[in-house]
Amino acid sequence: MTLDQSTNQQQEIRLSILGMRCAGCVSAVETALQSVPGVASVTVNFADHSATVGGDPDHQAMKQALKSAGYDAAVMEGLEDPSEEEKQEEERYRDLLRKAGVAGALGLPLMLGAHLDWFPAMGSAAGTVFWSEVALLTLAVMFYSGGHFFHSALKLLLVKQANMDTLIALGTGSAWLYSCIVIDYSSQLPSLSAHAYFEASAVILAFINLGSALETRARGKTSAAIRALIGLQPRTARVVREGQEIDIPIEQVGLGETLRVRPGEKVAVDGVVLEGHSTIDESMLTGESMPVEKVEGASVAAGTINQQGSFLFSATRIGRDTALAQIIQSVRQAQNSKPAIAKLADKISAVFVPTVVGISVLTFLIWLSIGPDPALGYAFVTSMTVLVIACPCALGLATPISVMVAVGRAAQIGILIRKGEALQSAGKLTCLILDKTGTVTAGKPSLAEVIAFGDVDEAQVLQYAASLESGSEHPLAAAILAAAEQKQLKLEKVRKFQAVAGHGIAGRIADRQCLFGNAALLAEHGIDDSKHRDKMAELAAKGQTPMFLAVENSVVGIVSVADPIKPDSAAAVRQLRKQGIRVLMVTGDNEITAQAIAAQAGISEVRAQVLPQDKAAVVKALQQQGEIVGMVGDGINDAPALAQADVGFAIGTGTDVAIESADIVLLQGSLLKVSEAMALSTLTVANIKQNLLGAFFYNTIGIPVAAGLLYPLFGLLLNPMIAGAAMAMSSVTVVSNANRLRWIKLDVQ
C-alpha cells in the first residue's frame, strides 16, 4: 500500500515550536504564521508543540515572525531520529524538574518557617537584613526557575498579546515586588498587609514547572505511535553498485537502485523484487501476523522485516514517498487536525488571558474599595490569586491530547485516522454504504466450482481449462491457473491457441479441438448447450461467472469463478446492524451478482449497476434524508462517494486515489474495523467532553473562589500557593484522563 500525496498542490512544512505554554499560544502562533507571505494554511498542535504550514513560504520569514511573537521555531524535515526526539523530550523533562526543585527548595522552607514563626519580625533591624537577603535569593530563583515565563511575557507585551506566561509573570512578579515594598514600608502598612509573599512566588513557580514536567512526560508518551513507526525505518541500506554491495545511509538511496535484503533485515525503501524468494513480516502495514511470500515481481514496503531468504529488489519509492513515511504523515495530519468540538475552546482561549487580567484588576479595585481592613492586603492577595489560578493550560490540552492518544491507539490496531474530524463524526453514523468488490468481497477472483459431465472427471475438466488459460491474460485466468497449481495438475501443451474476444478461448490439446468460454462461443461453433442452461443460471445467481468446456464439439464440464466475500464480512454486517446502523451495498456490478453477494453478507438493501459519479449521488440523497453517512470503498470509482460521505473509510489494500479521498484507512481490509473505528470515535468524543467539562468547571469555580467569593459567607480566602498547585494539577488531570484511551479495549464482537 502506498499513500501517494503527490497530488497536493502545496507543500507542507512542519515546525517545532519552543515557548508554547497554553491554549492562548495557539492563536498567537497562528496569527504570526498567517502574516508570512506564501502561507496558505496553518494548523497548530498545542499537544506536541508543533505547527503544520501549507503553502510555499520562506522558512526564515516564518522563524522571524514567530520570534517577534515570542517563540523560537525549527523546521522538521524527513523522518526524524526517534532517539534524538526522545533525548530532547527527556532533557526538557529533567530541566523542568530541576527548575521545580530549586524553586521548591526555597519556597517550602520559607512557607513552613513563616507558619511556625521561625523568622525575625518584619520592620526590625534583623528582619530588614534577613528579608532583604531572602528577596535577593528569591529574585535569583525567579530568574532561574521562571526566567522563561518573564522573557516570553515581555516579548508578547511588545506585540500586544498575552498568554499563560503573562499571568504567571504578573502573579509572581507582583508578589515579589509587593514583598520588597513591605520590607521598607512595613511600619506604615496594616498588620495583614505587612506580610512578604516571597514563598508564594517560589512555590508557585515550583508547582507550575512540576506540572509542565509531568505534562511533557505525558505528551511524549502520546507520540509513541509515531516514534514507533519512525523506528521501523532502517537508517542504512545495502545497495548494489558496479557489482559491489555497500552499506550507505538511507538518505543516499536513489530511485531505481538495486538493493539487497538479507534474512532478519528490514526493507529499506519501497520496491519490486528482482531476484530471489522470501517471506516478509508485513504486520506493521496490515496488522496480520502471517508472513507474506515474495517472489520476482512482488512489491515490498519500507520497514517490513525479511524473515527468510535473501533477495534483490529495485527501489520504486524513497524518502517521504514510501508507504511508511506516508503513514507517519497521515497520523501526524490526524493529530494536528481539529475536530469541531475544539473550535469553541480555541475561541475562548484567544480572549481568556486578557479577560482574566481584567478580572484581576477588577478584583483588586473592589477589595480596595469595599474590603475590610487592611483593604490593600486583601486586594493584593485576591488579585494575585486570580492571576495564578486562571491558567488555561487544561482548556488548551483538553482536545488535542485526546486526539493524539486516540490516533495513536487506532494506528496500533490497524486503523489509520487521516483527519481528526473523523474522530468526532464516526461515532454518529446512522448509515453505512459498502462497495462490493474488494470491500465486501476479497477483490480477487478464485475458483468456485468445477462440474464434470459424462466420463470426464473434475480434475480433467480443470486441467484442460487451466491448460487453455495458460496463454490468456484475462483476469479470470489467474484464478483457474492458481487452482490447478494448488491441486498439482500438470498442464497440457496447447497448439493453435486462439483468443476469441468477448467469448473465450479455442485451441488443440492432444490433437483434440477444445473450447473454453461462454454460451456465445459454443453457439459460434454450433454446439448445443441447452441441457446445461439451468445449471449456468443457478451458478450465475450465486454471483459466479460460469464457463463451458467443450471437447470435440461436446460439452464436458463447467468451471465457475467468483469473487468470494471476505471471511468476516457477514460478521461485520451483523455487528453494524446490531449497533443500529443501516447498511447498504452500492456497486457497479450487475443486479444478479450484486444480490447474490449481498445475500451471503446479510445485506438487505442493494443498489446495482451504479456508475462512479452516481455513487456520490446516492450518498448525497441519503444525507438529504437526514442520514449521517459513512462510505467504505477501495477503488478509484469509490473516490467521489468517499469524499462526499460524512466519513469515508478506505480499504488499505485499495487504490491511492481512494485512500486519499478517505478520512479513515482500514489497513487490514477488514470491515470489522469499521465498528472498532466507530467505537473509538464515541469513546474519544466522550473523553474530550470530560476534559472540556473539567477545564471549564475548574476555571468557572476557581476564578470566583480566588477572587474571594467565599469570604463574605465563610471568611475563606484561597492561598496563592494552593492556587498554583491546583492550576498545575488541572493539566495533569486532563492528560491522565486522555491517556485512558491508550488502554481501552474495542471489543465489538
SULFEN-V959243 format. One line per field, one symbol per residue. ss: DSSP state (h for helix, s for strand, l for the rest). phi: phi as a letter, one per 20 degrees, with the letter a starting at -180 (. if undefined). burial: # if it has 24 or more other C-alpha atoms within 12 Angstrom, else .. A space follows every 10 residues. Layout:
ss->???
phi->???
burial->???
This chain:
ss->llllllllll ssssssssll llhhhhhhhh hhhhllllss ssssslllls ssssslllhh hhhhhhhhll lsssssllll lhhhhhhhhh hhhhhhhhhh hhhhhhhhhh hhhhhhllll llllhhhhhh hhhhhhhhhh hhhhhhhhhh hhhhhhhhll lllhhhhhhh hhhhhhhhhh hhhhhhhhll lllllllhhh hhhhhhhhhh hhhhhhhhhh hhlhhhhhhh hhlllsssss sllssssssh hhlllllsss sllllsllls sssssslsss slhhhhllll lsssllllss llllssssll ssssssslhh hlhhhhhhhh hhhhhhlllh hhhhhhhhhh hhhhhhhhhh hhhhhhhhhh llllhhhhhh hhhhhhhhhl llhhhhhhhh hhhhhhhhhh hhllssslll hhhhhhhhll sssslhhhhh sllllsssss sslllllhhh hhhhhhhhhl llllhhhhhh hhhhhhllll lllsssssss lllssssssl lsssssslhh hhhhlllllh hhhhhhhhhh hlllssssss sllsssssss ssllslllhh hhhhhhhhll lsssssllll hhhhhhhhhh hlllssslll lhhhhhhhhh hhhhllllss sssllhhhhh hhhhllssss sllllhhhhh hllsssllll lhhhhhhhhh hhhhhhhhhh hhhhhhhhhh hhhhhhhlll hhhhlllllh hhhhhhhhhh hhhhhhhhhh hhhllllll
phi->.cdfdfffec fddddeddof cbfffgfffg ffffeegnee bccddffdlc cdddpcefff ffffffffeo cdbcfecmef ffffffffff ffgfffffff fffffeffff fffffemeef ffofffffff ffffffffff ffffecgfff ffffffffdl cbbggfffff ffffffffff ffgecffedg gffecedfff gfffffffff ffffffffff ffefffffff ffffeccddd clmdececgg fefdfnfecd cdgneeffcf acfebobacc edffedneef fdfccgnfec cgnfdfecmd bdbefdbclf efgffffgff fffffefdfg feffffffff dffgffgfff ffggffffec fffegfffff fffffffffe geggffegef ffffffffff ffdncdeecf gffeegfdgd bcedfefndf efncfbfdbc cddmeeefff ffffffffff dddfgfffff ffffffelee fefddlfbed gmdqccadcl mdfccbreff ffffdmdedf fdffffffff fenedecedd clmcfdacdd cbefffgdff ffffffffen efdcdcbeff ffffffffff endedccdle fgffffffff ffffenfedd cdbcdgfegg ffffffcddd ffeeffffff eeecdefeme ffffffffff ggffffffff fffffffgff effffffofe ffecmdcefg ffffffffff ffffffffff ffdfdeedf
burial->#####..... .######### ########## ######..#. ########## #####.#.#. .##.###### #####..### .#..##..#. .##.###### ########.# #......... ###....#.. ##.##.###. ########## ######.... ########## ########## ####.#..#. ..######## ########## ########## ########## ########## .........# ..##..#### ##..###### ####.##### #######... .###...### #######..# ########## ########## #########. ##..##.### #######.## #.##..#... #...###### ########## ########## ########## ########## ########## ########## ########## ###....### ########## ##...##### ####...... ##.#...#.. ...######. ..#######. ##..#.#.#. .#..##..## ########## #..####### ######.### ######..#. ########## ########## ########.# .#..##.### .##...#### ########## ########## ########## ########## ########## ########## ##.###.##. .#######.. ......#### ########## ########## ##...#...
